[in-house]
Amino acid sequence: KTWKLMGLERTQQIGRIVVDPQDPNIVYVAALGQEWGSNPERGLYKSTDGGVTWKLSKFISDKAGFVDLAMDPADHNTLYASSWERVRGPYFLSSGGPGSGLWKTTDAGNTWTEIKGGGFPETMKGRIGIAVAPSNSRMVYAWVEADTLKHALRKGEVADTSKAQKVVSGIYRSTDAGATWTLMQRNSGDARPFYYSQIRVDPINPDRIYWMSSVFRFSDDGGKTARVGALSIHTDWHAMWIDPRDPDHYIIGDDGGIAVTWDKGGTYDFPNTFPIGQFYGVSYDMSKPYRVCGGLQDNGTWCGPSRTRGRNGGTNSDWFNTGGGDGFYSAMDPTNPNIVYSESQGGNASRLGLASGARYPIMRGGGGRGVNFEDSLIVARGDTTRPPNPQISSELALIRRRAAVDSASHYRFNWS
C-alpha cells in the first residue's frame, strides 16, 4: 500500500535483492548499473540497518555491475554473486568482458574471492545465473555464458571459424561449495542473456532444477538431461517461485502474466484476472463508434470498440488481433477504418485489410544485425574442434553472403 525510497537511485538497474532470513536489517543488492552507458555506482551493496545506509561491498569497474546473488541457506555469511560486463547500443548487445565473473564470500561480504579453475570456464564470460540447493548448500548451480569465439567477435572482431573453439557455455554444478565444477548441460539455450538467465533448484530434491529462456526447461538429474515444460502457456520465462514446503506448487512469470501449477508442471492455471498488459502506443480510427488499437509487449497488436451495447462496457471478447510478436505502434487509415497498420520487433510492419483479411508486408527488418549473423555463424559451425563438412561449409557461405547484402542496405532497427 505504501512504499519508501531506500536509496541506490544512481545504480539504475537492480539484478537481485537478498535479505538475510534471520535478520531482515541485513540486505544485499546486486546493482547492474546504467543500461545505456558506464557509471561508477554499479556494484554489490550491503546494508545492516534495513536500507537506511548502504556500503559498497564489491566493485569491479564502471562497465561491470552485479546481476545475480544467492545466499547459502545453511550459512548466511556465505554468498555467491555474479558480475556482468556488457555494453548496449541502439541495435546491439555486447555481452561479456573481463569484468564478468563468479564471486564468493564467507564473511558476509567483507571480502570476495573470484571462483576460478576446478572446471569452471576460463574463457571470457558474460552473464551468469546462480542457484544454491536449499536442501544441500554445498550443491551450487551456475548458468554460464562463456564462449571464447562469441565474446571475441562481439568486441568487433571478425569470426574466425577455422580456429578450434570449444563450446563451454551451459549449466555447471558444484557439489563442494564452488571448489570444483562439472558441465552438466552444454549450450543450454540462453537465447538472450540480457532478458533471461534465471535458474532455480527444487527445495527438497537438489537434482531437480529449472532454467528459463524463450523455452522453459527442467531436469531431474542435475542438468544431464533436459526436458521442455510449460508448453501450454505463454513463452519468454524470466521469474519463478517454488513453494518451500510443497515443491509441486510453483509459480512462473512470463511475458503473458503468471502461471500456477500444483502438480509440478503437469497442469497450469492462468489467472488472467488482473491488468498487466503493457501498451507501447495506441491509435484510433474515424468510425462511429471509433475503434482503438494498440501494440503490447510480446502480446501482439489488438483493436477494440470505444463503446459497446453492454451495460458493463467492453470485454476481452470485443477485441481482435491485427498483428503478432511484440506489438509497438499502430495506425489506421483516416478515410478507411478497415485498413490497419501494425508493427513488431526489428522493423517489421504490415497493412491489414479487416474486410478481406488480406495482409501485406510493407517493411521488414533489414541490416545492422551483424551480431546476429555472427551468432548464426557460430551455431552453423558447431564443434570447431572438428573440420567442417561440405554441408556446414555451404551454410557458412550462405550466411556470409546474407550478411554482406544486409550490411550494404544500411537499414538500422532497434527492438521497437
C-alpha positions in Angstrom: 0.0 0.0 0.0 2.8 2.4 0.8 6.5 2.4 -0.3 9.5 4.3 1.0 12.5 5.1 -1.2 15.6 3.5 0.3 18.4 4.9 -1.9 20.7 3.5 -4.6 18.9 5.5 -7.2 22.1 6.1 -9.3 22.7 2.4 -9.7 19.6 2.5 -12.0 19.3 -1.3 -12.7 19.0 -3.8 -9.9 19.6 -7.5 -10.7 18.8 -9.1 -7.4 18.0 -8.3 -3.7 18.7 -10.8 -1.0 17.5 -10.3 2.6 19.0 -12.3 5.5 16.1 -14.5 6.7 17.4 -14.4 10.3 18.0 -10.6 10.4 15.9 -8.5 7.9 18.1 -5.5 8.6 20.9 -7.2 6.6 20.2 -6.7 2.9 22.4 -7.3 -0.2 21.8 -5.7 -3.5 23.3 -6.7 -6.9 23.4 -3.5 -8.8 23.9 -3.9 -12.6 24.2 -0.2 -13.3 23.2 2.1 -16.1 21.8 0.4 -19.1 23.0 2.6 -21.9 26.4 3.7 -20.6 29.0 3.2 -17.9 28.7 4.6 -14.4 30.7 4.1 -11.2 27.7 3.5 -9.0 27.3 -0.1 -10.1 28.5 -2.9 -7.8 27.5 -5.1 -4.9 26.0 -3.2 -1.9 25.2 -4.2 1.7 23.0 -2.6 4.4 22.9 -3.6 8.0 20.2 -1.1 9.0 17.4 -2.2 6.7 18.4 0.1 3.8 18.9 3.3 5.7 22.6 3.3 4.8 24.5 1.3 2.2 28.1 0.2 1.9 29.8 -0.8 -1.4 30.8 -4.4 -0.7 32.4 -5.2 -4.1 33.2 -3.0 -7.1 34.6 -4.3 -10.4 34.5 -1.4 -12.8 32.2 1.3 -14.2 31.3 -1.1 -17.0 30.7 -4.3 -14.9 28.0 -4.5 -12.4 26.4 -7.4 -10.5 23.4 -9.2 -11.9 22.7 -12.2 -9.6 23.2 -13.1 -6.0 22.5 -16.2 -3.8 22.9 -16.9 -0.1 23.9 -20.2 1.4 20.8 -21.4 3.3 23.0 -23.1 5.9 25.4 -20.3 6.4 24.1 -16.7 5.9 27.7 -15.3 5.9 28.4 -17.2 2.7 27.1 -15.8 -0.6 27.7 -16.2 -4.3 27.5 -13.2 -6.7 28.0 -12.8 -10.4 29.4 -9.7 -12.1 28.5 -8.9 -15.7 30.3 -6.6 -18.1 28.1 -5.6 -21.0 27.7 -2.7 -23.5 24.3 -1.9 -25.1 23.8 0.2 -28.2 20.8 1.0 -30.3 20.9 -2.3 -32.2 23.4 -4.5 -30.4 24.3 -6.0 -27.1 27.9 -6.9 -26.3 27.5 -9.4 -23.5 30.8 -10.3 -21.8 34.1 -8.9 -20.9 37.0 -9.1 -18.4 34.7 -7.8 -15.6 32.4 -10.8 -15.8 32.9 -13.5 -13.2 31.6 -15.6 -10.3 32.4 -14.5 -6.8 32.1 -16.0 -3.3 32.3 -14.5 0.2 32.4 -16.4 3.5 32.5 -13.4 5.8 29.2 -11.7 5.0 30.6 -9.6 2.2 33.7 -8.1 3.9 35.9 -9.9 1.3 35.2 -11.6 -2.0 37.1 -14.2 -3.9 36.6 -14.9 -7.6 35.9 -18.6 -8.4 38.4 -19.8 -10.9 39.7 -23.2 -12.0 38.3 -26.5 -10.9 36.4 -27.0 -14.1 34.8 -23.5 -14.1 35.1 -21.8 -17.6 38.4 -20.0 -18.0 37.3 -18.2 -21.2 35.8 -14.7 -21.4 32.4 -14.8 -19.6 29.1 -13.0 -20.0 26.1 -13.2 -17.7 26.0 -15.9 -15.0 22.8 -17.1 -13.2 23.2 -18.6 -9.7 21.2 -21.0 -7.6 22.1 -22.8 -4.3 20.2 -26.0 -3.5 18.1 -25.4 -0.3 18.4 -29.0 0.8 22.2 -29.2 0.2 24.0 -25.9 0.4 27.2 -27.5 -1.0 25.5 -28.0 -4.3 25.7 -24.8 -6.4 24.4 -24.3 -9.9 25.7 -21.6 -12.3 24.2 -20.9 -15.7 27.2 -19.5 -17.6 27.6 -17.6 -20.8 31.3 -18.3 -21.7 32.1 -18.9 -25.3 35.5 -17.6 -26.4 34.6 -17.1 -30.0 31.3 -15.4 -29.2 32.9 -12.8 -27.0 35.8 -12.2 -29.3 33.6 -11.3 -32.2 31.2 -9.2 -30.1 34.1 -6.8 -29.5 34.2 -6.1 -33.2 36.5 -8.8 -34.4 35.6 -11.0 -37.4 34.6 -14.5 -36.5 37.3 -17.0 -37.4 35.6 -20.3 -37.6 38.8 -22.0 -38.7 40.2 -21.9 -35.2 39.2 -24.6 -32.8 36.9 -23.2 -30.1 35.3 -25.5 -27.5 31.7 -24.5 -26.6 31.7 -24.0 -22.9 28.5 -22.1 -22.3 26.0 -24.0 -20.2 24.9 -25.1 -16.8 27.6 -26.0 -14.3 27.3 -27.7 -11.0 29.5 -27.8 -8.0 29.0 -30.4 -5.2 31.7 -28.9 -2.9 30.5 -25.3 -2.5 32.3 -23.9 -5.6 35.7 -25.6 -5.3 35.2 -27.8 -8.4 32.7 -27.7 -11.2 31.1 -30.1 -13.8 29.5 -29.0 -17.1 26.0 -30.6 -16.8 24.2 -29.1 -19.8 26.2 -27.7 -22.7 24.9 -24.7 -24.7 21.7 -24.7 -22.7 19.7 -22.2 -24.7 20.4 -18.8 -23.2 19.0 -17.1 -26.3 19.0 -13.6 -24.9 21.2 -13.3 -21.7 20.0 -9.7 -21.0 16.5 -11.0 -20.5 16.6 -14.5 -19.1 19.3 -16.5 -17.3 17.1 -17.5 -14.3 17.9 -20.8 -12.7 16.1 -22.5 -9.7 16.6 -25.6 -7.6 13.8 -27.7 -6.1 13.7 -27.0 -2.3 13.8 -30.8 -1.5 15.4 -32.6 -4.4 18.8 -30.9 -5.2 18.9 -32.7 -8.6 15.7 -31.2 -9.8 16.5 -27.8 -11.5 14.7 -25.4 -13.7 16.1 -22.8 -16.1 14.3 -20.2 -18.2 14.8 -18.7 -21.6 12.4 -18.4 -24.5 11.8 -22.1 -23.6 11.2 -23.4 -20.1 13.4 -26.4 -19.3 13.8 -28.7 -16.3 15.9 -31.7 -15.3 15.7 -34.4 -12.7 19.4 -35.3 -12.8 21.1 -32.1 -12.2 21.1 -31.0 -15.8 22.5 -34.1 -17.5 19.2 -34.5 -19.4 16.7 -31.7 -20.1 13.0 -31.7 -20.8 10.8 -28.9 -22.1 8.0 -27.8 -19.8 5.2 -25.2 -19.7 4.2 -25.9 -23.3 0.5 -24.8 -23.0 1.1 -21.3 -21.8 2.8 -18.0 -22.8 6.5 -18.1 -23.6 9.5 -16.0 -22.5 10.1 -17.0 -18.9 12.0 -14.8 -16.5 10.7 -15.4 -13.0 9.9 -18.4 -10.8 8.9 -19.0 -7.2 8.8 -22.5 -5.7 6.8 -23.3 -2.6 9.5 -24.2 0.0 7.1 -26.6 1.7 5.5 -28.1 -1.4 7.7 -28.2 -4.5 4.9 -29.5 -6.6 3.4 -26.0 -6.3 5.3 -23.2 -8.1 4.5 -20.0 -10.0 6.3 -18.9 -13.1 6.3 -15.4 -14.6 6.4 -14.8 -18.3 5.5 -12.1 -20.9 1.9 -13.1 -20.7 1.5 -12.9 -16.9 1.8 -15.7 -14.4 1.1 -19.5 -14.5 0.4 -21.5 -11.3 0.9 -25.3 -11.0 0.0 -27.6 -8.1 1.3 -30.8 -9.8 4.9 -29.9 -10.7 4.1 -28.6 -14.1 1.6 -31.3 -15.2 -1.1 -28.7 -15.5 -1.3 -24.9 -15.1 -3.8 -22.3 -14.0 -3.6 -19.0 -15.8 -5.1 -16.3 -13.5 -6.0 -13.7 -16.2 -7.7 -11.5 -13.6 -5.5 -8.5 -13.3 -4.4 -5.9 -15.8 -0.7 -6.2 -16.6 -0.7 -5.5 -20.4 2.0 -3.0 -21.5 0.9 -0.8 -24.4 3.8 0.7 -26.3 1.4 3.1 -28.1 -2.3 3.5 -29.1 -4.2 4.8 -32.1 -7.8 5.3 -33.2 -9.9 5.5 -36.4 -12.7 7.8 -37.5 -15.6 5.3 -37.5 -18.6 5.6 -35.2 -18.2 4.3 -32.6 -14.5 4.6 -33.2 -12.0 1.7 -32.6 -8.9 1.9 -30.6 -5.8 -0.1 -31.5 -2.5 -0.7 -29.7 0.6 -2.8 -29.6 1.5 -4.7 -26.4 4.8 -6.0 -25.1 5.1 -9.6 -26.6 1.3 -9.8 -27.0 0.7 -8.5 -30.5 -1.5 -5.7 -31.7 -5.1 -5.6 -30.7 -8.1 -3.4 -31.7 -11.4 -2.9 -29.8 -14.5 -0.7 -29.9 -14.7 2.6 -27.9 -18.1 1.6 -26.6 -20.5 -1.4 -26.8 -24.1 -2.2 -26.2 -23.4 -3.9 -22.9 -24.0 -2.1 -19.7 -20.7 -3.2 -18.3 -18.5 -1.8 -21.1 -16.2 -3.7 -23.4 -14.9 -7.2 -22.6 -12.0 -9.3 -23.8 -14.2 -10.8 -26.5 -14.8 -7.4 -28.1 -11.1 -7.2 -29.0 -9.5 -8.7 -32.1 -5.9 -9.3 -33.1 -4.2 -7.5 -36.0 -0.6 -8.4 -35.6 1.8 -10.7 -33.7 5.1 -10.6 -31.8 5.9 -7.5 -29.8 3.3 -5.0 -30.9 4.5 -1.4 -31.0 2.9 1.4 -32.9 -0.3 1.0 -34.8 -2.2 3.4 -37.2 -5.5 3.4 -39.0 -6.3 4.9 -42.4 -8.2 8.1 -41.7 -10.5 7.6 -44.7 -11.0 3.8 -44.4 -11.2 2.4 -40.9 -10.9 -1.2 -42.3 -7.2 -0.6 -43.0 -4.9 -1.1 -40.0 -1.2 -0.8 -39.8 0.8 -2.6 -37.2 4.5 -3.4 -36.5 6.5 -5.8 -34.5 10.2 -6.1 -33.4 13.1 -5.4 -35.7 11.4 -3.1 -38.1 8.7 -5.5 -39.3 5.5 -3.7 -40.3 2.4 -4.7 -42.3 -1.0 -3.5 -43.5 -4.1 -5.5 -42.8 -7.5 -5.2 -44.5 -10.2 -6.0 -42.0 -12.8 -6.6 -44.6 -10.8 -9.0 -46.7 -8.4 -10.4 -44.1 -5.5 -9.8 -46.6 -2.2 -8.8 -45.1 0.7 -7.1 -46.9 4.2 -6.7 -45.5 5.4 -3.1 -46.1 8.7 -3.3 -44.3 10.9 -6.0 -42.8 13.9 -5.9 -40.5 16.9 -5.2 -42.7 20.5 -4.7 -41.9 22.6 -3.6 -38.9 22.4 -7.1 -37.5 26.0 -8.2 -37.9 26.0 -9.5 -34.3 23.0 -11.8 -35.1 24.7 -13.1 -38.3 27.9 -13.7 -36.3 25.9 -15.7 -33.8 24.4 -17.7 -36.8 27.9 -18.5 -38.0 28.8 -19.9 -34.6 25.6 -22.1 -34.5 26.1 -23.3 -38.0 29.8 -24.1 -37.5 29.1 -26.2 -34.4 32.1 -28.0 -32.9 35.2 -26.3 -34.2 37.5 -29.0 -33.0 36.3 -31.0 -36.0 36.7 -30.0 -39.6 33.6 -28.6 -41.4 31.8 -31.0 -43.7 30.5 -29.8 -47.1 27.0 -29.1 -45.7 28.4 -26.9 -43.0 30.8 -25.1 -45.4 27.8 -24.3 -47.7 25.7 -23.0 -44.9 28.5 -20.8 -43.6 29.0 -19.3 -47.1 25.2 -18.6 -47.4 25.2 -16.8 -44.0 28.2 -14.7 -45.1 26.5 -13.7 -48.3 23.4 -12.7 -46.5 25.4 -10.6 -44.0 27.1 -8.8 -46.9 23.8 -7.9 -48.6 22.3 -6.9 -45.2 25.2 -4.6 -44.3 25.0 -2.9 -47.7 21.4 -2.0 -47.2 22.2 0.4 -44.3 18.9 -0.3 -42.5 19.1 0.0 -38.8 16.3 -1.1 -36.5 16.1 -1.0 -32.7 13.8 -3.5 -30.9 11.0 -1.0 -31.2 
